[in-house]
Amino acid sequence: MPTAYISIGSNIERDKNIPSSLAALAQCFGELTVSSVYESEPVGFTGAAFYNLVVAFESDWEVKAVGKKLRQIELEHGRTREAQKFSARTLDLDLILYGDLVISDGRLQIPRDEIERYAFVLEPLAEIAPNLTHPLNQKSYARLWQEFDKSEQRQHTVVPTWLSTE
């Protein structure tokens, strides 16, 4: 059964939308492996900081069905399809890996090129799957993160209110 890796981000009501999306993903796909939560500044526009993380789960669903379910969860969380690429958002769920699948079919691109481009995708992925190798360049995600230029994109781990143990 392939493992799906989902990049999650939100900068609008992030303390509500991210835990709600995790519950929706768990209800649909079962047990999740969840990275730490990273707070990062927006890339490509000015706005509120994002919470970002990566989750993994095993699934026997067809890859397009997983993508369709992710879009449905986004819409249920107030995401609009008219939103610009670089803009604030209630919820962004991107299927970045699905087993060792390599596909480029319209909007569906796996592995997502964002893995190697953005710290907010690569660092949490390297955290939960350090020894997994990128299906195209065959480098581990730990190695890709070690080699990543961290000077431009700053982020830090946070413990959001929904995770605090107080």
Secondary structure by P-SEA (a helix, b strand, c coil): cbbbbbbbbbccccccaaaaaaaaaaacccccccccbbbbccccccccbbbbbbbbbbbcccaaaaaaaaaaaaaaacccccccccccccbbbbbccccccccccccccccccccccccccaaaaaacccccccccccccaaaaaaacccccbbbbbbbccccccc
